[in-house]
Amino acid sequence: MFKEWLEPGAEKEYKINAIAFGQQLSDSGEYRLAGWRETQYNKVLSWIDAVKENMGEVIVCSDVDVNFLKPSYDYFKELLHSDDIAFQTNRDDGSDKICSGFFICRCSLQTQNFFEVVAKRLKAIMHEAGAASSM
């Protein structure tokens, strides 16, 4: 999906830092099933690194199933205004929980701290039943 969906549209406007995790932690790879939290934990660790590497910048973090159809960076940056981070919500499951598959982030010590707290919480509940946490 990276080569067919994300890269063709994103490479026109973004510096892509593709991160691939070698081992599938979820047997099925399905949303919210066994291995989901472990996958999310690894994603958060990569976001911490991305924030550290891009201090002062606004970055877009995206799963590979996103397709950029037109220029978007200025639009996303404007949406962020003076906020530090903006997430989509997972309304398909009837909740307003954040979607970790696409967000924009202003890289700062504050956002780094936020992701470090999220990582700590995910690590603490990683092997509990269920996969969606109440962060």
N, CA, C and O atoms as CSV, one atom per row, in Angstrom:
chain,resi,resn,atom,element,x,y,z
A,1,MET,N,N,0.819,-1.203,0.000
A,1,MET,CA,C,0.000,0.000,0.000
A,1,MET,C,C,0.857,1.259,0.000
A,1,MET,O,O,0.458,2.290,-0.542
A,2,PHE,N,N,2.029,1.173,0.606
A,2,PHE,CA,C,2.901,2.343,0.647
A,2,PHE,C,C,3.210,2.839,-0.759
A,2,PHE,O,O,3.042,4.020,-1.062
A,3,LYS,N,N,3.661,1.930,-1.612
A,3,LYS,CA,C,4.054,2.308,-2.978
A,3,LYS,C,C,2.866,2.730,-3.834
A,3,LYS,O,O,3.008,3.596,-4.697
A,4,GLU,N,N,1.696,2.133,-3.610
A,4,GLU,CA,C,0.532,2.412,-4.444
A,4,GLU,C,C,-0.350,3.539,-3.923
A,4,GLU,O,O,-0.992,4.229,-4.715
A,5,TRP,N,N,-0.395,3.741,-2.604
A,5,TRP,CA,C,-1.311,4.721,-2.027
A,5,TRP,C,C,-0.605,5.953,-1.479
A,5,TRP,O,O,-0.816,7.063,-1.967
A,6,LEU,N,N,0.216,5.762,-0.485
A,6,LEU,CA,C,0.787,6.913,0.220
A,6,LEU,C,C,1.848,7.644,-0.591
A,6,LEU,O,O,1.756,8.853,-0.805
A,7,GLU,N,N,2.828,6.922,-1.029
A,7,GLU,CA,C,3.986,7.554,-1.663
A,7,GLU,C,C,3.680,8.397,-2.893
A,7,GLU,O,O,4.204,9.506,-2.987
A,8,PRO,N,N,2.867,7.945,-3.838
A,8,PRO,CA,C,2.667,8.737,-5.060
A,8,PRO,C,C,2.159,10.162,-4.806
A,8,PRO,O,O,2.611,11.095,-5.469
A,9,GLY,N,N,1.245,10.343,-3.878
A,9,GLY,CA,C,0.728,11.679,-3.611
A,9,GLY,C,C,1.550,12.445,-2.591
A,9,GLY,O,O,1.741,13.655,-2.717
A,10,ALA,N,N,2.039,11.736,-1.575
A,10,ALA,CA,C,2.756,12.400,-0.489
A,10,ALA,C,C,4.143,12.874,-0.901
A,10,ALA,O,O,4.600,13.917,-0.432
A,11,GLU,N,N,4.820,12.130,-1.770
A,11,GLU,CA,C,6.198,12.484,-2.116
A,11,GLU,C,C,6.308,13.820,-2.854
A,11,GLU,O,O,7.389,14.405,-2.924
A,12,LYS,N,N,5.201,14.298,-3.397
A,12,LYS,CA,C,5.202,15.579,-4.106
A,12,LYS,C,C,5.357,16.759,-3.155
A,12,LYS,O,O,5.805,17.835,-3.548
A,13,GLU,N,N,4.980,16.540,-1.902
A,13,GLU,CA,C,4.953,17.655,-0.958
A,13,GLU,C,C,5.689,17.385,0.359
A,13,GLU,O,O,6.093,18.323,1.046
A,14,TYR,N,N,5.859,16.149,0.698
A,14,TYR,CA,C,6.414,15.782,1.998
A,14,TYR,C,C,7.731,15.029,1.865
A,14,TYR,O,O,7.970,14.322,0.885
A,15,LYS,N,N,8.570,15.198,2.868
A,15,LYS,CA,C,9.742,14.335,3.017
A,15,LYS,C,C,9.215,13.107,3.755
A,15,LYS,O,O,8.799,13.208,4.909
A,16,ILE,N,N,9.232,11.972,3.109
A,16,ILE,CA,C,8.662,10.760,3.689
A,16,ILE,C,C,9.735,10.006,4.465
A,16,ILE,O,O,10.815,9.709,3.953
A,17,ASN,N,N,9.407,9.711,5.700
A,17,ASN,CA,C,10.267,8.877,6.527
A,17,ASN,C,C,9.485,7.598,6.807
A,17,ASN,O,O,8.774,7.498,7.807
A,18,ALA,N,N,9.622,6.634,5.924
A,18,ALA,CA,C,8.868,5.386,6.041
A,18,ALA,C,C,9.454,4.524,7.148
A,18,ALA,O,O,10.661,4.287,7.205
A,19,ILE,N,N,8.582,4.068,8.015
A,19,ILE,CA,C,8.996,3.205,9.116
A,19,ILE,C,C,8.244,1.889,8.964
A,19,ILE,O,O,7.014,1.862,8.963
A,20,ALA,N,N,8.984,0.816,8.839
A,20,ALA,CA,C,8.381,-0.508,8.717
A,20,ALA,C,C,8.786,-1.329,9.929
A,20,ALA,O,O,9.946,-1.321,10.341
A,21,PHE,N,N,7.836,-2.025,10.483
A,21,PHE,CA,C,8.110,-2.901,11.606
A,21,PHE,C,C,8.226,-4.309,11.060
A,21,PHE,O,O,7.319,-4.794,10.383
A,22,GLY,N,N,9.333,-4.966,11.348
A,22,GLY,CA,C,9.642,-6.249,10.753
A,22,GLY,C,C,8.659,-7.362,11.034
A,22,GLY,O,O,8.370,-8.167,10.149
A,23,GLN,N,N,8.144,-7.425,12.238
A,23,GLN,CA,C,7.291,-8.545,12.610
A,23,GLN,C,C,5.862,-8.078,12.841
A,23,GLN,O,O,5.631,-7.071,13.509
A,24,GLN,N,N,4.914,-8.806,12.291
A,24,GLN,CA,C,3.494,-8.537,12.528
A,24,GLN,C,C,3.177,-9.016,13.941
A,24,GLN,O,O,3.299,-10.207,14.227
A,25,LEU,N,N,2.777,-8.115,14.819
A,25,LEU,CA,C,2.516,-8.471,16.210
A,25,LEU,C,C,1.108,-9.008,16.424
A,25,LEU,O,O,0.830,-9.662,17.429
A,26,SER,N,N,0.246,-8.733,15.496
A,26,SER,CA,C,-1.117,-9.220,15.568
A,26,SER,C,C,-1.259,-10.366,14.577
A,26,SER,O,O,-0.969,-10.203,13.392
A,27,ASP,N,N,-1.705,-11.531,15.058
A,27,ASP,CA,C,-1.833,-12.688,14.160
A,27,ASP,C,C,-2.679,-12.379,12.942
A,27,ASP,O,O,-2.344,-12.771,11.825
A,28,SER,N,N,-3.780,-11.672,13.164
A,28,SER,CA,C,-4.697,-11.379,12.059
A,28,SER,C,C,-4.405,-10.035,11.415
A,28,SER,O,O,-4.754,-9.814,10.255
A,29,GLY,N,N,-3.768,-9.133,12.156
A,29,GLY,CA,C,-3.550,-7.775,11.662
A,29,GLY,C,C,-4.801,-6.931,11.725
A,29,GLY,O,O,-4.825,-5.813,11.211
A,30,GLU,N,N,-5.844,-7.454,12.352
A,30,GLU,CA,C,-7.124,-6.752,12.402
A,30,GLU,C,C,-7.170,-5.743,13.540
A,30,GLU,O,O,-6.595,-5.934,14.611
A,31,TYR,N,N,-7.877,-4.667,13.256
A,31,TYR,CA,C,-8.081,-3.567,14.183
A,31,TYR,C,C,-8.619,-4.064,15.522
A,31,TYR,O,O,-9.629,-4.767,15.573
A,32,ARG,N,N,-7.947,-3.698,16.585
A,32,ARG,CA,C,-8.352,-3.962,17.970
A,32,ARG,C,C,-8.298,-5.418,18.418
A,32,ARG,O,O,-8.834,-5.744,19.477
A,33,LEU,N,N,-7.682,-6.285,17.664
A,33,LEU,CA,C,-7.550,-7.666,18.118
A,33,LEU,C,C,-6.170,-7.867,18.738
A,33,LEU,O,O,-5.378,-6.928,18.828
A,34,ALA,N,N,-5.889,-9.095,19.162
A,34,ALA,CA,C,-4.628,-9.398,19.844
A,34,ALA,C,C,-3.437,-8.833,19.080
A,34,ALA,O,O,-3.338,-8.998,17.864
A,35,GLY,N,N,-2.553,-8.181,19.780
A,35,GLY,CA,C,-1.371,-7.570,19.190
A,35,GLY,C,C,-1.548,-6.115,18.813
A,35,GLY,O,O,-0.583,-5.439,18.453
A,36,TRP,N,N,-2.779,-5.629,18.893
A,36,TRP,CA,C,-3.055,-4.248,18.485
A,36,TRP,C,C,-2.322,-3.235,19.362
A,36,TRP,O,O,-1.692,-2.310,18.849
A,37,ARG,N,N,-2.402,-3.408,20.685
A,37,ARG,CA,C,-1.732,-2.457,21.588
A,37,ARG,C,C,-0.224,-2.464,21.382
A,37,ARG,O,O,0.414,-1.412,21.403
A,38,GLU,N,N,0.343,-3.646,21.184
A,38,GLU,CA,C,1.780,-3.726,20.946
A,38,GLU,C,C,2.166,-2.943,19.689
A,38,GLU,O,O,3.183,-2.250,19.660
A,39,THR,N,N,1.340,-3.068,18.662
A,39,THR,CA,C,1.565,-2.321,17.429
A,39,THR,C,C,1.474,-0.824,17.694
A,39,THR,O,O,2.319,-0.056,17.232
A,40,GLN,N,N,0.457,-0.411,18.433
A,40,GLN,CA,C,0.291,1.006,18.759
A,40,GLN,C,C,1.464,1.514,19.587
A,40,GLN,O,O,1.942,2.627,19.367
A,41,TYR,N,N,1.926,0.720,20.521
A,41,TYR,CA,C,3.080,1.089,21.350
A,41,TYR,C,C,4.301,1.361,20.470
A,41,TYR,O,O,4.985,2.370,20.644
A,42,ASN,N,N,4.567,0.464,19.532
A,42,ASN,CA,C,5.704,0.664,18.625
A,42,ASN,C,C,5.527,1.915,17.767
A,42,ASN,O,O,6.494,2.626,17.494
A,43,LYS,N,N,4.298,2.181,17.346
A,43,LYS,CA,C,4.048,3.400,16.569
A,43,LYS,C,C,4.356,4.638,17.412
A,43,LYS,O,O,4.979,5.583,16.929
A,44,VAL,N,N,3.921,4.628,18.666
A,44,VAL,CA,C,4.160,5.781,19.536
A,44,VAL,C,C,5.657,5.990,19.742
A,44,VAL,O,O,6.124,7.129,19.746
A,45,LEU,N,N,6.408,4.916,19.910
A,45,LEU,CA,C,7.863,5.065,20.043
A,45,LEU,C,C,8.462,5.717,18.798
A,45,LEU,O,O,9.385,6.524,18.903
A,46,SER,N,N,7.942,5.371,17.623
A,46,SER,CA,C,8.451,5.991,16.392
A,46,SER,C,C,8.047,7.462,16.317
A,46,SER,O,O,8.791,8.280,15.775
A,47,TRP,N,N,6.878,7.804,16.854
A,47,TRP,CA,C,6.462,9.211,16.867
A,47,TRP,C,C,7.359,10.025,17.792
A,47,TRP,O,O,7.687,11.172,17.486
A,48,ILE,N,N,7.752,9.450,18.907
A,48,ILE,CA,C,8.676,10.151,19.813
A,48,ILE,C,C,9.954,10.478,19.069
A,48,ILE,O,O,10.450,11.602,19.148
A,49,ASP,N,N,10.490,9.510,18.348
A,49,ASP,CA,C,11.705,9.750,17.554
A,49,ASP,C,C,11.470,10.837,16.510
A,49,ASP,O,O,12.320,11.705,16.315
A,50,ALA,N,N,10.314,10.793,15.836
A,50,ALA,CA,C,10.006,11.789,14.804
A,50,ALA,C,C,9.933,13.193,15.398
A,50,ALA,O,O,10.413,14.151,14.793
A,51,VAL,N,N,9.340,13.316,16.567
A,51,VAL,CA,C,9.257,14.624,17.231
A,51,VAL,C,C,10.658,15.124,17.568
A,51,VAL,O,O,10.980,16.288,17.328
A,52,LYS,N,N,11.481,14.254,18.117
A,52,LYS,CA,C,12.849,14.645,18.482
A,52,LYS,C,C,13.642,15.097,17.255
A,52,LYS,O,O,14.428,16.042,17.330
A,53,GLU,N,N,13.433,14.419,16.132
A,53,GLU,CA,C,14.182,14.724,14.905
A,53,GLU,C,C,13.671,15.965,14.182
A,53,GLU,O,O,14.356,16.493,13.306
A,54,ASN,N,N,12.462,16.443,14.540
A,54,ASN,CA,C,11.846,17.555,13.809
A,54,ASN,C,C,11.397,18.687,14.719
A,54,ASN,O,O,10.402,19.354,14.434
A,55,MET,N,N,12.117,18.912,15.809
A,55,MET,CA,C,11.735,19.954,16.773
A,55,MET,C,C,11.475,21.280,16.069
A,55,MET,O,O,12.269,21.734,15.245
A,56,GLY,N,N,10.349,21.884,16.411
A,56,GLY,CA,C,9.968,23.175,15.850
A,56,GLY,C,C,9.167,23.081,14.566
A,56,GLY,O,O,8.609,24.081,14.112
A,57,GLU,N,N,9.099,21.907,13.976
A,57,GLU,CA,C,8.390,21.714,12.714
A,57,GLU,C,C,7.004,21.112,12.952
A,57,GLU,O,O,6.728,20.554,14.015
A,58,VAL,N,N,6.142,21.234,11.948
A,58,VAL,CA,C,4.855,20.552,11.946
A,58,VAL,C,C,5.007,19.337,11.040
A,58,VAL,O,O,5.442,19.454,9.894
A,59,ILE,N,N,4.642,18.163,11.569
A,59,ILE,CA,C,4.755,16.936,10.795
A,59,ILE,C,C,3.383,16.268,10.660
A,59,ILE,O,O,2.469,16.518,11.446
A,60,VAL,N,N,3.272,15.427,9.657
A,60,VAL,CA,C,2.082,14.616,9.437
A,60,VAL,C,C,2.493,13.167,9.671
A,60,VAL,O,O,3.463,12.692,9.079
A,61,CYS,N,N,1.763,12.468,10.527
A,61,CYS,CA,C,2.011,11.050,10.771
A,61,CYS,C,C,0.840,10.282,10.166
A,61,CYS,O,O,-0.321,10.533,10.490
A,62,SER,N,N,1.165,9.352,9.290
A,62,SER,CA,C,0.114,8.677,8.533
A,62,SER,C,C,0.404,7.203,8.343
A,62,SER,O,O,1.547,6.806,8.115
A,63,ASP,N,N,-0.645,6.393,8.439
A,63,ASP,CA,C,-0.542,5.004,8.022
A,63,ASP,C,C,-0.448,4.976,6.498
A,63,ASP,O,O,-0.690,5.986,5.838
A,64,VAL,N,N,-0.102,3.833,5.953
A,64,VAL,CA,C,0.120,3.724,4.504
A,64,VAL,C,C,-1.163,3.701,3.682
A,64,VAL,O,O,-1.107,3.812,2.457
A,65,ASP,N,N,-2.305,3.562,4.322
A,65,ASP,CA,C,-3.557,3.475,3.562
A,65,ASP,C,C,-4.188,4.834,3.280
A,65,ASP,O,O,-5.371,4.923,2.951
A,66,VAL,N,N,-3.389,5.889,3.411
A,66,VAL,CA,C,-3.844,7.246,3.101
A,66,VAL,C,C,-3.341,7.620,1.722
A,66,VAL,O,O,-2.208,7.306,1.358
A,67,ASN,N,N,-4.179,8.287,0.963
A,67,ASN,CA,C,-3.828,8.714,-0.379
A,67,ASN,C,C,-3.946,10.233,-0.440
A,67,ASN,O,O,-5.038,10.775,-0.265
A,68,PHE,N,N,-2.844,10.921,-0.684
A,68,PHE,CA,C,-2.836,12.376,-0.804
A,68,PHE,C,C,-3.184,12.741,-2.242
A,68,PHE,O,O,-2.412,12.469,-3.161
A,69,LEU,N,N,-4.341,13.352,-2.434
A,69,LEU,CA,C,-4.814,13.645,-3.781
A,69,LEU,C,C,-4.466,15.051,-4.256
A,69,LEU,O,O,-4.439,15.312,-5.458
A,70,LYS,N,N,-4.202,15.949,-3.326
A,70,LYS,CA,C,-3.810,17.307,-3.697
A,70,LYS,C,C,-2.953,17.883,-2.585
A,70,LYS,O,O,-2.877,17.294,-1.507
A,71,PRO,N,N,-2.302,19.022,-2.818
A,71,PRO,CA,C,-1.463,19.608,-1.774
A,71,PRO,C,C,-2.245,19.795,-0.478
A,71,PRO,O,O,-3.407,20.203,-0.491
A,72,SER,N,N,-1.590,19.490,0.640
A,72,SER,CA,C,-2.303,19.501,1.912
A,72,SER,C,C,-1.534,20.108,3.076
A,72,SER,O,O,-2.145,20.483,4.078
A,73,TYR,N,N,-0.226,20.215,2.975
A,73,TYR,CA,C,0.567,20.639,4.131
A,73,TYR,C,C,0.130,21.997,4.671
A,73,TYR,O,O,-0.079,22.134,5.877
A,74,ASP,N,N,-0.011,22.984,3.824
A,74,ASP,CA,C,-0.416,24.315,4.284
A,74,ASP,C,C,-1.804,24.275,4.914
A,74,ASP,O,O,-2.052,24.950,5.914
A,75,TYR,N,N,-2.695,23.499,4.342
A,75,TYR,CA,C,-4.039,23.336,4.886
A,75,TYR,C,C,-3.978,22.720,6.281
A,75,TYR,O,O,-4.624,23.212,7.206
A,76,PHE,N,N,-3.206,21.648,6.436
A,76,PHE,CA,C,-3.095,21.000,7.746
A,76,PHE,C,C,-2.454,21.929,8.768
A,76,PHE,O,O,-2.890,21.999,9.918
A,77,LYS,N,N,-1.421,22.638,8.342
A,77,LYS,CA,C,-0.732,23.555,9.251
A,77,LYS,C,C,-1.686,24.655,9.718
A,77,LYS,O,O,-1.666,25.048,10.884
A,78,GLU,N,N,-2.522,25.148,8.800
A,78,GLU,CA,C,-3.515,26.159,9.156
A,78,GLU,C,C,-4.559,25.597,10.117
A,78,GLU,O,O,-4.980,26.284,11.047
A,79,LEU,N,N,-4.973,24.362,9.901
A,79,LEU,CA,C,-5.928,23.708,10.803
A,79,LEU,C,C,-5.382,23.613,12.222
A,79,LEU,O,O,-6.126,23.734,13.195
A,80,LEU,N,N,-4.102,23.400,12.327
A,80,LEU,CA,C,-3.463,23.253,13.625
A,80,LEU,C,C,-3.465,24.559,14.411
A,80,LEU,O,O,-3.510,24.547,15.641
A,81,HIS,N,N,-3.414,25.688,13.699
A,81,HIS,CA,C,-3.327,27.015,14.328
A,81,HIS,C,C,-2.199,27.010,15.349
A,81,HIS,O,O,-1.056,26.699,15.014
A,82,SER,N,N,-2.514,27.351,16.586
A,82,SER,CA,C,-1.497,27.378,17.637
A,82,SER,C,C,-1.550,26.121,18.503
A,82,SER,O,O,-0.843,26.026,19.506
A,83,ASP,N,N,-2.388,25.156,18.117
A,83,ASP,CA,C,-2.464,23.908,18.877
A,83,ASP,C,C,-1.230,23.056,18.604
A,83,ASP,O,O,-0.471,23.321,17.672
A,84,ASP,N,N,-1.044,22.044,19.419
A,84,ASP,CA,C,0.125,21.186,19.292
A,84,ASP,C,C,-0.127,19.940,18.455
A,84,ASP,O,O,0.788,19.411,17.823
A,85,ILE,N,N,-1.380,19.472,18.455
A,85,ILE,CA,C,-1.667,18.226,17.762
A,85,ILE,C,C,-3.136,18.185,17.372
A,85,ILE,O,O,-3.988,18.721,18.082
A,86,ALA,N,N,-3.429,17.553,16.252
A,86,ALA,CA,C,-4.815,17.388,15.819
A,86,ALA,C,C,-4.987,15.975,15.275
A,86,ALA,O,O,-4.258,15.540,14.384
A,87,PHE,N,N,-5.975,15.265,15.836
A,87,PHE,CA,C,-6.295,13.898,15.440
A,87,PHE,C,C,-7.644,13.853,14.750
A,87,PHE,O,O,-8.485,14.728,14.956
A,88,GLN,N,N,-7.849,12.837,13.935
A,88,GLN,CA,C,-9.183,12.465,13.470
A,88,GLN,C,C,-9.807,11.628,14.588
A,88,GLN,O,O,-9.115,11.213,15.517
A,89,THR,N,N,-11.101,11.385,14.496
A,89,THR,CA,C,-11.733,10.500,15.466
A,89,THR,C,C,-12.188,9.221,14.787
A,89,THR,O,O,-12.427,9.191,13.579
A,90,ASN,N,N,-12.303,8.174,15.576
A,90,ASN,CA,C,-12.798,6.871,15.100
A,90,ASN,C,C,-14.295,6.813,15.327
A,90,ASN,O,O,-14.754,6.183,16.280
A,91,ARG,N,N,-15.036,7.437,14.493
A,91,ARG,CA,C,-16.493,7.450,14.662
A,91,ARG,C,C,-17.145,6.187,14.128
A,91,ARG,O,O,-18.320,5.939,14.396
A,92,ASP,N,N,-16.411,5.393,13.386
A,92,ASP,CA,C,-16.986,4.169,12.841
A,92,ASP,C,C,-17.331,3.159,13.935
A,92,ASP,O,O,-18.128,2.248,13.709
A,93,ASP,N,N,-16.742,3.315,15.104
A,93,ASP,CA,C,-17.059,2.394,16.196
A,93,ASP,C,C,-18.001,3.038,17.214
A,93,ASP,O,O,-18.206,2.493,18.299
A,94,GLY,N,N,-18.568,4.184,16.874
A,94,GLY,CA,C,-19.525,4.858,17.753
A,94,GLY,C,C,-18.892,5.697,18.848
A,94,GLY,O,O,-19.599,6.229,19.704
A,95,SER,N,N,-17.583,5.823,18.835
A,95,SER,CA,C,-16.905,6.608,19.868
A,95,SER,C,C,-16.255,7.840,19.247
A,95,SER,O,O,-16.263,8.029,18.031
A,96,ASP,N,N,-15.710,8.644,20.097
A,96,ASP,CA,C,-14.935,9.788,19.632
A,96,ASP,C,C,-13.463,9.618,19.995
A,96,ASP,O,O,-12.754,10.607,20.184
A,97,LYS,N,N,-12.999,8.376,20.095
A,97,LYS,CA,C,-11.600,8.115,20.401
A,97,LYS,C,C,-10.747,8.514,19.204
A,97,LYS,O,O,-11.203,8.493,18.061
A,98,ILE,N,N,-9.522,8.870,19.485
A,98,ILE,CA,C,-8.641,9.326,18.413
A,98,ILE,C,C,-8.267,8.204,17.464
A,98,ILE,O,O,-8.245,7.029,17.829
A,99,CYS,N,N,-7.976,8.597,16.244
A,99,CYS,CA,C,-7.471,7.679,15.230
A,99,CYS,C,C,-5.956,7.849,15.197
A,99,CYS,O,O,-5.453,8.937,14.915
A,100,SER,N,N,-5.245,6.785,15.481
A,100,SER,CA,C,-3.787,6.874,15.495
A,100,SER,C,C,-3.180,6.703,14.107
A,100,SER,O,O,-1.959,6.730,13.957
A,101,GLY,N,N,-4.019,6.528,13.096
A,101,GLY,CA,C,-3.522,6.294,11.751
A,101,GLY,C,C,-3.252,7.546,10.939
A,101,GLY,O,O,-2.693,7.469,9.846
A,102,PHE,N,N,-3.650,8.717,11.471
A,102,PHE,CA,C,-3.392,9.957,10.745
A,102,PHE,C,C,-3.563,11.139,11.688
A,102,PHE,O,O,-4.627,11.316,12.281
A,103,PHE,N,N,-2.526,11.941,11.827
A,103,PHE,CA,C,-2.621,13.154,12.636
A,103,PHE,C,C,-1.523,14.131,12.240
A,103,PHE,O,O,-0.556,13.767,11.570
A,104,ILE,N,N,-1.692,15.382,12.668
A,104,ILE,CA,C,-0.672,16.398,12.464
A,104,ILE,C,C,-0.168,16.835,13.831
A,104,ILE,O,O,-0.913,16.823,14.811
A,105,CYS,N,N,1.088,17.217,13.886
A,105,CYS,CA,C,1.726,17.451,15.175
A,105,CYS,C,C,2.787,18.541,15.060
A,105,CYS,O,O,3.602,18.541,14.137
A,106,ARG,N,N,2.761,19.462,16.008
A,106,ARG,CA,C,3.839,20.447,16.132
A,106,ARG,C,C,4.892,19.826,17.042
A,106,ARG,O,O,4.599,19.522,18.199
A,107,CYS,N,N,6.085,19.636,16.554
A,107,CYS,CA,C,7.140,18.969,17.314
A,107,CYS,C,C,7.722,19.913,18.360
A,107,CYS,O,O,8.316,20.943,18.038
A,108,SER,N,N,7.534,19.534,19.607
A,108,SER,CA,C,8.010,20.344,20.734
A,108,SER,C,C,8.250,19.426,21.923
A,108,SER,O,O,7.906,18.245,21.883
A,109,LEU,N,N,8.829,19.962,22.959
A,109,LEU,CA,C,9.016,19.179,24.178
A,109,LEU,C,C,7.662,18.769,24.753
A,109,LEU,O,O,7.536,17.703,25.356
A,110,GLN,N,N,6.668,19.605,24.566
A,110,GLN,CA,C,5.326,19.289,25.063
A,110,GLN,C,C,4.739,18.081,24.340
A,110,GLN,O,O,4.182,17.192,24.984
A,111,THR,N,N,4.853,18.034,23.016
A,111,THR,CA,C,4.315,16.878,22.291
A,111,THR,C,C,5.175,15.638,22.550
A,111,THR,O,O,4.650,14.527,22.612
A,112,GLN,N,N,6.461,15.814,22.697
A,112,GLN,CA,C,7.324,14.684,23.050
A,112,GLN,C,C,6.877,14.103,24.389
A,112,GLN,O,O,6.749,12.886,24.527
A,113,ASN,N,N,6.640,14.966,25.375
A,113,ASN,CA,C,6.183,14.512,26.687
A,113,ASN,C,C,4.837,13.796,26.578
A,113,ASN,O,O,4.632,12.765,27.218
A,114,PHE,N,N,3.918,14.336,25.773
A,114,PHE,CA,C,2.615,13.712,25.574
A,114,PHE,C,C,2.785,12.282,25.068
A,114,PHE,O,O,2.180,11.357,25.610
A,115,PHE,N,N,3.601,12.096,24.033
A,115,PHE,CA,C,3.795,10.763,23.474
A,115,PHE,C,C,4.517,9.833,24.452
A,115,PHE,O,O,4.263,8.629,24.461
A,116,GLU,N,N,5.406,10.378,25.267
A,116,GLU,CA,C,6.070,9.551,26.279
A,116,GLU,C,C,5.065,9.061,27.321
A,116,GLU,O,O,5.156,7.919,27.772
A,117,VAL,N,N,4.113,9.903,27.706
A,117,VAL,CA,C,3.051,9.493,28.628
A,117,VAL,C,C,2.169,8.424,27.977
A,117,VAL,O,O,1.828,7.428,28.614
A,118,VAL,N,N,1.799,8.630,26.709
A,118,VAL,CA,C,0.985,7.646,25.989
A,118,VAL,C,C,1.715,6.309,25.926
A,118,VAL,O,O,1.110,5.264,26.165
A,119,ALA,N,N,3.010,6.328,25.607
A,119,ALA,CA,C,3.793,5.089,25.528
A,119,ALA,C,C,3.811,4.376,26.875
A,119,ALA,O,O,3.654,3.157,26.940
A,120,LYS,N,N,4.001,5.128,27.932
A,120,LYS,CA,C,4.033,4.542,29.278
A,120,LYS,C,C,2.696,3.880,29.608
A,120,LYS,O,O,2.664,2.778,30.155
A,121,ARG,N,N,1.595,4.553,29.275
A,121,ARG,CA,C,0.272,3.991,29.548
A,121,ARG,C,C,-0.001,2.751,28.701
A,121,ARG,O,O,-0.543,1.763,29.196
A,122,LEU,N,N,0.374,2.806,27.434
A,122,LEU,CA,C,0.187,1.635,26.569
A,122,LEU,C,C,1.003,0.444,27.067
A,122,LEU,O,O,0.519,-0.688,27.076
A,123,LYS,N,N,2.224,0.702,27.477
A,123,LYS,CA,C,3.075,-0.380,27.960
A,123,LYS,C,C,2.459,-1.036,29.196
A,123,LYS,O,O,2.538,-2.254,29.360
A,124,ALA,N,N,1.850,-0.233,30.057
A,124,ALA,CA,C,1.252,-0.754,31.288
A,124,ALA,C,C,0.033,-1.640,31.024
A,124,ALA,O,O,-0.259,-2.529,31.823
A,125,ILE,N,N,-0.677,-1.416,29.925
A,125,ILE,CA,C,-1.900,-2.183,29.644
A,125,ILE,C,C,-1.759,-3.086,28.428
A,125,ILE,O,O,-2.738,-3.666,27.961
A,126,MET,N,N,-0.566,-3.200,27.929
A,126,MET,CA,C,-0.333,-3.854,26.649
A,126,MET,C,C,-0.929,-5.255,26.556
A,126,MET,O,O,-1.444,-5.624,25.501
A,127,HIS,N,N,-0.876,-6.032,27.605
A,127,HIS,CA,C,-1.305,-7.418,27.513
A,127,HIS,C,C,-2.643,-7.670,28.176
A,127,HIS,O,O,-3.000,-8.826,28.404
A,128,GLU,N,N,-3.403,-6.614,28.497
A,128,GLU,CA,C,-4.737,-6.795,29.031
A,128,GLU,C,C,-5.697,-7.186,27.916
A,128,GLU,O,O,-5.437,-6.926,26.742
A,129,ALA,N,N,-6.801,-7.808,28.290
A,129,ALA,CA,C,-7.813,-8.176,27.298
A,129,ALA,C,C,-8.370,-6.931,26.633
A,129,ALA,O,O,-8.435,-5.871,27.256
A,130,GLY,N,N,-8.768,-7.046,25.392
A,130,GLY,CA,C,-9.247,-5.896,24.636
A,130,GLY,C,C,-8.094,-5.165,24.035
A,130,GLY,O,O,-6.937,-5.464,24.330
A,131,ALA,N,N,-8.391,-4.213,23.197
A,131,ALA,CA,C,-7.290,-3.541,22.530
A,131,ALA,C,C,-7.403,-2.047,22.531
A,131,ALA,O,O,-6.420,-1.366,22.242
A,132,ALA,N,N,-8.541,-1.510,22.838
A,132,ALA,CA,C,-8.695,-0.053,22.834
A,132,ALA,C,C,-8.528,0.448,24.245
A,132,ALA,O,O,-9.226,0.000,25.154
A,133,SER,N,N,-7.622,1.363,24.436
A,133,SER,CA,C,-7.423,1.911,25.773
A,133,SER,C,C,-8.235,3.184,25.932
A,133,SER,O,O,-8.734,3.743,24.955
A,134,SER,N,N,-8.362,3.626,27.147
A,134,SER,CA,C,-9.127,4.838,27.419
A,134,SER,C,C,-8.186,5.963,27.782
A,134,SER,O,O,-8.255,6.520,28.878
A,135,MET,N,N,-7.302,6.297,26.846
A,135,MET,CA,C,-6.311,7.340,27.110
A,135,MET,C,C,-6.901,8.698,26.926
A,135,MET,O,O,-6.210,9.701,27.106
